[in-house]
Amino acid sequence: MGTFIIEGGHRLRGDITPQGAKNEALQVISAVLLTDEEVVISNVPEILDVHKLIEILMDMGVKVSRRAKGTYVFQADEINPDYLISDEYRAKASGIRGSVMIMGPLLARFGRAFLPKPGGDKIGRRRLDTHFEGFKKLGASFRFNRDENFYGVEAERLEGGYVLLPEASVTGTANLLMAASLAKGKTTIYNAACEPYIQQLSKMLNRMGAKISGIGSNLLTIEGVEKLGGTEHRILPDMIEVGSWIGLAAMTRSDIRIKNASVENLGQIPDTFRKLGIRFDIEGDDIHIPEQEHYEIQTFIDGSVLTIYDAPWPGFTPDLLSIVLVTAIQAKGNLLVHQKMFESRLFFVDRLIDMGAEIVLCDPHRAHVSGLNHEVPLRGVRMVSPDIRAGISLLIAALSAQGTSHIHNIQQIDRGYEAIDEKLRALGAQIRRVDD
């Protein structure tokens, strides 16, 4: 699995460029299955989850070539749908949550799609009902083998229809968008997710010949077409990585410039970190976080403790709540973090408490942080990364701590962050990777 060994307490300095967005990459790479023509995608993050998805596509028959670092050419003109019922596919697809994204394209183009229960982060239940209920609204039949945890959907030709999503699921919206693009007639998706990555997917599909309107809103209309063609697409910078570097700079009292951050697509992220008292300047498309000794958490107008919680876009992304929580450890003041979407995502705070953080886990969804104001440093400990976002949060804590920390199971961090140890060493961090 691998381990990071971190000597904390060093201030960092320099420029860092965020990778392409993981969540967008899994969607747009799946979309190549909708056409037999060539699709070129650039700014692809070279991370474990993306590589696993590409490997599944190649095993299925997609021709894939790597033109340059982060630039891939895909052509899905010789797909073998029977691969989806093989033991090899079941084993590989069950190891990555993003494998669910191939179902919509396969169902729309080939009339059937199968999926083992996908893996991924251990952050609580992440149900797939939204996906399958949506497919059924488009005329697909659904079956689930409980003994084998194997899902299947089939349809001779999808028919457009009205879909009211029970939740603004990002992956559910993306899957239905791709399926509806080749369905017969008009599809309306209400309560659709509308964050920048869904907008990116919609624009890519339109360049391929789809007819999607309402982009950027929670009401999407799709006029199905007979065939989609090739295109070129560039993935946005990863907003979660941008937020991670803001938190890192504050916790380690460092001077960091985030280059090409796509500020216009960050939504509430900058203002949320400003509420923690973090100062930074937006210079063009860069974010400069200067070295600061202290940062103070704001309160609500009536003086009560600030609460930061997650919500569907344009609300604050749940993927950054772990970063907000760890950043608050060395702030001045108090913060209540309310993680609404996943019931196990805050359990990693036990490790932060071992390091000396003053955190009370109120229940599976809420944690209260009493900031140390850099008056008491965290101490290095041994810990295990349970998921991507908890892993990067523990890494930020370790970089700010006194002494040496060991983070095991770093494969979880590698799933979402490209060569993070190399990037951190370039800023002056004392971090090395060792094999277990």
N, C-alpha and C positions, 0 to 999 in steps of 0.2 A: 504493500500500500504506500509506503514512504512516510517520512517524517521531516518536518521543518524544525531546525534548531535555531533559535533566535536569541541573540544577545540584545536585550532591550536598552532603552534609555538614551539612544542616540538621536540627535536632531537631524532631519533630512533636508535636502535642498536640491532643486533642479526641476526640469520639465518632464512631464509624462503625458503620453498620448493614449486616450482610451481605445480599447479594442472595438471591433464591431459588436453590435448588440446580440447577445446569445438568443434572447427570446424572438427577435426578428429573424435571425438566421434559421432557426428550426422551422419557422413558418415558410419562408420564401424558398428554402431548399426543398421542402416537401412539395411546393407548388410546381416544381419542374416536372412532376409526374403527370401534369395536366396536358402536356403537349409532346409531340414526337419531334419537335424542332429544338434547335440548340438554344440553351439559356446560359448566359454568363453572369455570374454573381461575384462582386468584389467586396472587399472589406469583411470577408468571412473570418470570424474569430477562430483561431487554431486551438480549440479547446476540446476536451474529452467528449462531451455530449454531442458536439457537432461532428466530430470524427466518427463517432459511433453511428450517427444517422446516415452519414455519407456511405459508410461501409454497408449498411443495410440496403441502401439504394443500389450500390454496385452489385451486391449479391442478387438483387432482384433483376438485374440486367441493365441498369442505367450506366451509360458510358460517362465516366468522370475523368477529367484531366485537370491538373493543377498548373495553370498558366504562370502564376507567380505566387509569392506568399500572400495568402488571403484572397486570391482570385481563382475561381474554379469554373470550368465549363462542363455543363451537364447536357446529356441528350438521352431522353427516355423513349427511344424508338424500337427497342427490342425487349420489352418487359415480359417476364415470366410470372404470371399471377399465381401459378402453382407453388412458387417458392413460399407464399404466405401460409401454406399449411405444413411446411417442413418443420422438423424439430430444431434445425439450426436457426430458422427465423424466430421461433418461439423463444429460444434461449437469448438471442441478441436483442430482440425487441422488448423483452421483459426487463432489460437492464437500463432502459432509458425512458424517462417520462415523455420526451418529445416524440417518441414513436407513434403516439396517438395522432399526430398531425398528418400522417400519410393516409389516413382512412378516408377523408373527404375526397382527395384527388383520385384515389384508386376506385372508390365507389362510383364517382362521376364518370370516369373514363372507361373502366373495365367492368362495372356492374357488380363488383363484390370487393369486400375488404375484410381482413381478419386481424385480430390483435390479442396477444396475451396481456394479462394484467400488467401494466407498465410499472417500472420501478422509479427510482429517483430519490428525492429528498425524503427523509423521515421527519416530516413536520405535521403529521396528522392526516386524516382522510382527505383525499382529493378525488371526489367522485366524478365519473364520466357520464352521468345521466344526461347532462345538458347536451353533449355531443349526440348521443344515440336518440334522444327524444327529438332533436332537431332533424336528424336523418329520417326518422319515421314520418315527420311532418312533410318531408319531400318525397314520400312514397316508398321508402326502403323498408324491408322486413328486417327484424332484429332477432338475434338469438344469443344466448349466453350459456355456456357449459360451465356450471358451477364446480364440477369435479376437477376440471382442468383450468379454471379461470381463463376461459378463452371466449372472446367476443367475435361476433360476425354480423355483417350487414350486407344485404343484397338487393339489387333492383335492376330490372332490364333497362329502364330509363327513368331517371329522377324527374319528378314533376314539380314545378315551382309552387310555392304555397306561402301562407302567412305563418311566421315563426315568432312567437313571443318567448324570449329566453327567460327562464326563472331567475337567472343571475347573469350579470354582465361578464360572462366568462371570456377571457382573451382567447384561449385555445379553442373553446367552443365556437366563438364567432369566426375565427380564422378557418376552422374546419368547414363550417357551413357556407362561408363565402366561397371557398374553393369548390365545394360540391355544387352549389347553386349556379356557379359560372357556366357549367355545362348542362344544367337541367333544362327541361322544356318549359318555356313560359317564364312568368315573373315570380320572383321570390322577394318577400319583405321580411327583414329581420329587425324586430323591435327589441329595445333594451340591449342593443349590441354594445360590445366593448368598443371604445373609440380612441384608444391611445395611439401615439405616433407609430407604433409597430404595426397595428391594424391598418392605419392609413397607408403605410408603406406597402403592405401586402396588396391593398386595394389598388393603389396606383400601378404596381407591377402587373397585376392581373389585367387592368385596363390597357396597359401597353401591349399585352399579349392578345388583346382583342375582346376581353370581357366588357360588359356594360354595367358598371357599378356606379350608383349615385348615392349622395348623402354622406360622402366620405368625411370623417371628422365628427359626425353626429352619432346618436344612438339609434338612428333609424336608417337602415341601409336597404336600398332597392337594387335588385340584380335581375337584369333581363338575360336569360340564358341564351347561349350561342351554341352553334354546332361544333365549333373547333377553336382551339386556341393556338397561337403561334409562339415563336421564340422572342426573346428580349434580352436586354442587359439591365442589371439592377445593382445599385450600391447600397449596402446596409448602413444604417445610422450608427453613430458611436453609442456605446452602451451606457445608458443613463445611470444604471446601478453602479457601474465602475466609477463614473464621475462622482456620485455621492460618496462612494467608498473613499476616494482620495481626499474629498473635503473633510470627512471625519478623521482620516489618518493625519492630515496636516494639523488639525486642531489638537488631537490627542498627544502628538509627539512634539508640539510647538515648533513646527517646521515651516519652511518657506517653499511652497510648491506651486508650480504653474501647470494647469491642466490645459493642454493644447487641443484645439479643434473639438470643443465639447458639444457642439450643436446646441447652444444655449436656448434657442427658440423652441426646442423640443423637450426641455427639462421640466416644464410645468411648474408644480409647487416645490420642487426639490430645492432650488436656491433659497426661497423664502423660509422653508422649514428649517434649514440649517442656520439661517440668520436668527430664527427664534431661539436657537441655542446660544446665541451671542457670538457666533463665529463671523469675523469680518473677512470679506473678500471683495475683489474688484473684477468686474466683467470688462475685459478689454478686447473688443472685436468679438471673436468666437472663443477666446481663451478665458479661463477663470484663474486669477492669481490669488492664492491664499497666503498672505504674509505671516511671518512668524509672530505669534502673540502669546504672551505669558499667561493670560487668563481670559476666559469667556464666561459670560453670565447668562443663564437661562431666563427668558422673559416669563412673566406671569400673565394671566388673563387680566382684563381691565379692572375687575373687582379685586385683584390681588390673589386670587386662588391659583393653585398649582397648574401649570401648563400641562395639557394632555395632547399627545400626538398619536393619531390613530390612522389606520389604513382605510382606504375606500377605493372603489373603482375610479378609473381616470374620468375627470381630471383631479380626483382626490389623490392623496399621497400613496405611493406604491408600497405594498406590503414588503417587497424585497429589500427596502431600505430601513425598515423599522429596527432590525438588529443593529445596523450601523448607527442609527440615531441613539439607541440605548447605550451602546458602548461609548459613544462620544460624550454622552452626558455624565459618564463616570467622573471625568476630571473637570467638569464645568462647576461654576458656582451656582447653587440653587437646587431646585428639585424638579423632577419630571415624572409624569405618569405616562407610560407607554401602553397603548391598548391595541393588541394584535387581534383583530376581529375574525380574520379569515381562517386561521389554522390553529388548532388547539395544542400543538406540541412545539411550536416554533420558539417559545421563550424558555424552554427547559435548559438551554445551554447556560443560563445565568448562574447556575451552580458553580461553573468553572470560574466565572468572573468574581463571584463571592470568595472562592478559594484564593484568588489573587489579591483580595483586599477591598473589592468594590463594596459599596454600601447600597445593596439592592434588596428589596423585599418583593418576592414573587407572590402577588396577592391571590392569583388563581392562574389556570393555564393560559389566560388571555391578557393578564395585566401585570405589569411590574412597575414598582416605584423606585426611582433612582435618587439618592441623595448625593449630590456632587461633592467631590473631594477638593475641588478648586486647586489642584496640583500641589496641595499642602502635604499630602501623603501619597507617595508613589505606589503603584501596583507592584507586586512581586512575581517573579517568574515561577511557573509551575508546569507540570506535565498535564496535558489534556488531549482530548480526541475531538476531531471535527465531525459533528453529526450531520451537517448539511452545508450547502454552498455558502449561504449568507451567514450562518452562525460561524462557519469556518473563517471567513474573512474578518468577521468581528473579533474572534479570538486572536487572529493574527495581528490586528490593529492594537488590541490590548497588550499583546506580548511585546510589540515594538515600542510601546510606551513604558513598559515595566522595567524595574531594576532587576538585574540578574538574567538568568538563562531560562527560556521556556522551550518545551518540546510540544509540538502539535502533531499528533499521529493521525492516520487516515486522511492524509492530504489529497488523496484522490478526489475527495468531495470538493475541495477548493479548486483543483485542476478542472473539474467539470464546468466551472463557470468563469475562471480567470486564466488568461493566456500568459504563460511564463512569468507568473507574478513574482517569483523570487528574483529573476533577472531584472525586472523593472525596479524592484525595491533596492537591489544592490546598486543600481545606477544612480539612485538617490542618496546612497550612503548607508543603507541599512545593513546590519550584520545578520545575515540570514543564509543558511545553507540547507540543502536538501540531501537527505541520506536515505538509502533503501533499507527497509526493515529486514 
